[in-house]
Amino acid sequence: MKIAAIVVTFNRLELLKKALAAVEDQRRSVDHLIIVDNASTDDTASYLATRDYPLPTTVRTMKENTGGAGGFFAGMRAAWDLGMDAMWIMDDDTAPRAEALGELEDALVDATDFYGAMPAYASSLVVWAGDGQACQMNFPTAKWGWVAPLAAGKSYTTLDCTSFVSCLVTREAVEACGLPYPEYFIWFDDAEYTYRLSKWRPGIFVPTSIADHMMPANSAAFWGEVNDKTLWKYAYGARNQVAASLSLRRLDVLASFAQNLIAQVYLSRQVPAHLKWALTKAALRGLVFNPRRRYPTVER
């Protein structure tokens, strides 16, 4: 299996250095490294232009910041064009441990025999780099029947949804389901995409594959923590989650979003009225936000 690692970065050079070192130090060596620089304005471009690369490497510099969603779209398309069999995707604050890729690949191969078909993707156990505890930002969602492989003595289980922090996506899945939506820009692009893949064929969670998430603190994003500075991210999240629930026909996702928005925002005395209204408008935009699905085999 030929595997490309895809690292998307924007203005986090010191974290990027650690992420690249971790990818290049895998015991199961990556066949090709693809770095997508989202038009960084720090010293990232000069660093990438002058560093030594122990692996075959492609650096793709975007003309403008396309967000994580646009970066993964570009990186996965580049991996497809290189003929890669699988695409290992992560942000620049991800440091996969040395056995991470090998464990993902081994689990995919074993699961192919167990299920009769290769899973759409394999996801690592993501821990917070600060203390090694489970990273609250990256809890995956199990799929119905998740106990079956465990009962059979397997070291992996079935997933419905996961994050883009160390996720290995197969070429077959990309061919069948298309690429991530670059228009999502940020937030819920990974959830939408892995939900979409899981409708075609489930993914797997591989806890023996571990990646450290180099976040400042081990915390998830809560709607009630929105403020004027972070509103832009929450607005993308609201729009994208509504749009994804409709395109995927996942009323459970829509209901969960509505419940959280009501409990954490509308009923909160801490969230100002103008922010409540801004998130409401963003959610309503999701009703008509419907990006075109793009397939790598289709002419661009």
N, C-alpha and C positions, 0 to 999 in steps of 0.2 A: 504494500500500500504506500503510495507517494503522498506525503502529508506536507502541506504548507502551513506555517504559523503566520497569523495575521495580527499585527499589533497596530492599533489606532491611537494616535497621540495628538495632543494639543497643549502646548505651553506648560508641560510638566517634565522638563528635561531630566532632572535628577531621578525622578521615578522611572522615566523611560530607560535610563541607563541600567537600573536594577532589573527592569522587566526584560530587556534584551539579554542581559547576562544570564538570567534564569532560563530563557528560551534556548540560548546557545549552549547551555550546560546540561541539556537533557541527555539522559543515558540512551534513550532511543532518539537518535539525532533527527532533527527536522530536515526534510529534503529541500525545502526552500523557505526563506524568511521574507515576508512582505511587510514593509512598514509604511503605513499611510500617515503622512504628516498633514494634518488638517489646517494648513496655512498658519503654522505657529509663528508668533511674533517675538519669541525669545531666541535663544541660541540653538534651537533644535536643528534648523536647516544646516548650519555650518558644522555642527557636531556630526550629523548623519553623512555629510559630504566628505568628512575627513577621517572618520573612524575606520578601523580594520574590521572586516567581516569574515569570521571563520566558516560561515555557511554561504551557499548561493543566496544572494539577497537582491530584492527589488525594493527601491524606495520610490514611493509615489507621493509627490507633493501636490496637494490640491490648490486650486486657484483661490479658494475661499474656504472658510470653516463650514463644513457640511454636517457637523455634529457627528456623534458616534454612529448614527444610523447611516449617514452618507459615507462615512469612512469604511464601515464594514461592507457596504454595498460595493464600493470601489475595490476593496481588498479581495473580496470573494470573487468578483468578476475577474480580477487579475489572476487569482489562483486557478480559476476555471480555464482561462486561456493558456496557462502553463501546463494543463493536463493533470492537475493534482487529483488524487482520489478522495481526499478529505481535507477539510479546512479547519484549522485550530484557531479559534478567534478569542481575542482578549483585548482589554483596554491597557493603557500604559501604566496603570497602577496595579497590575497583576504580576505576581512573581510565582510561577508554577514551580513546585519542587521537582527535584531531579528525576523522579520516577513518574511524574504526572502524565506525560504523553504516552509512555509505554503502557501504563495501566489502562488508559482510555482505549488504546488500540487493541490490547489483549481482550478487554471486556467486549468490544464490538465484535471481534472474531468469535469469541465464545458465545455471545448472545445470538449471533447469526445461526449457529447450530441449535441453540435452545428454542428460538422463536421460529426458525425456518426461513428467516429473512433478516438482513442486516438492519438494525435500528437506524432511525433517521439521524440520531446524534448521540453523543456520550458527553456527560457533564461531570466536572470534578466537584469534590467537596471543597467549598470555599471557606477559608478561615480568616479571621482578622489577623493581620501581621503583628499587631500589638501584643497579643497574648495567646494566639493559636486557638481561640474559641471560635465556634461557628459564627460566620459573618452574617449579621442580621439583614444586611442589604441583599443577600443572595440565597435566600431559602428557596429551593426548588419546590415544585408542586407535583406530587405523586399522581399517577394515573390509576384508575380502577384496575384491580388485579395485581397491584404492586407486590403483594405477598407471595405470588406464585414462584418467581425465581428464588426468593429467599427460602421458601419451603423446600426447593430443590437443591439447596446448598450453594447457590450462586452468591457472589460477592457484590452483585449489582441489583438494582430494582428499576421498575418502569416509571418513566416521567411523562407528565403532560406539558410541563413548562419549566424553563430555567433561564438563567441569565447568560450574558455573553462573557462572563469571567471564566475563561478556560472551558470552552465548549467546542467539541470536535464534531463537525457537520459533514456528512458524507456527500460525495458528488452526486450519487443517485438521488438523494433527497433534494438537492438544489435543482437538479434537472426536472424532478417531478413537481416541485412546489414553488420554484422561482427564488429570487433573491430577496433580502430584506428591503423594506420600503425606505428609500433615502429621505423621503419627505417627512418622515417621523422626526427627524433631526436628533431628538434626545428623549429619553424616558418611554418605556413600554415598547420600544422597537424590538428588544430581545424577547419580551414576553409574547408579543404578537407573532413573531417569527417562529418561535419554538412551539407555541400553540398550533400554528399553521402546519408545521412539520408533523406534529403529533397526531393531527387529524389524518394524515397520510399513513404514518407509521410511527409508533411511539419511540421516544428517546429512552436513554438509560442513565441512571445516576450511579456513579462509580466512586464510592467513598475512599477507596485505596489510592485514588488519584487526588492529590491535594494541591491547592493553589492558595497562596497568601494574598489577600486583598489589602493593599497598602493605603487604607483610608485613614484620615486623621482620627476618627473615633469609630467604635463599633456600634453603629446605629442605623436604623432604617429610615426611610423618608415617610413622615406623617403629614397628612394634609393640614392638620391644625398648626403646623410649624411654618406655614407660608408667611412671608413678609414681602415688603416692597422690593427688596434686593433679589429674592429668590422666586418671585412671582412668575418670571418668564419660564422657568423650568417646570413649575407646577402647572402652568397653562398648557404647555406641550403635553404633559402627562394626562391632564383632564381630556384634552381633545383626542389624544391618541387612544386612551383607554375606551372611550365611547366608540370611536371609529372601529377599533379592533373587535370589540364585542359584537358590533353589527356585522362586520365583514365575515367574522368567523361563526356567526350565529351562536354566540355564547352568552345567553341571557344570565348565566351565573356570574360571569365576569362583570356584566353591566350592573347586576343587583349588588354585587360586592362593592363596586365603585360608588354607587348611589348611597349605600349604607354608610360607607366611610366618610363620604362628603357631608352627609347630613350630621353624623355623630361628631366629626372632628372639626367641621367648618361652620355649618349653619347653626348648630346648637352651641357653638363656642362663643363666649364673651371676649375671648382673647383675639379673635380674628376680626379686623375692622370691616365695616360694611362694604367699602370699595373693593376689598380683596374678595369678599364673598361674591360680589357681582362680577368681578373679573373672571373668577373660576367658573361661574355659571355660564358666562358668555363663551368661555373656552370649551366647556362641555357641549354646549349647543352647536358649536362649530364642528364637533365630531360627528354630528348627525349627517352632515353633508360632505365630510372629508373622506374621500374614497380614492386613494392613489391607485394608479394602474400597476398591476403586477408585471414584473419584468423577468424574463427567463434568459439565462446566458446563451442559450442556443439560438435565440431570435436575433436577427440582424439589428445593429444599433443605429 
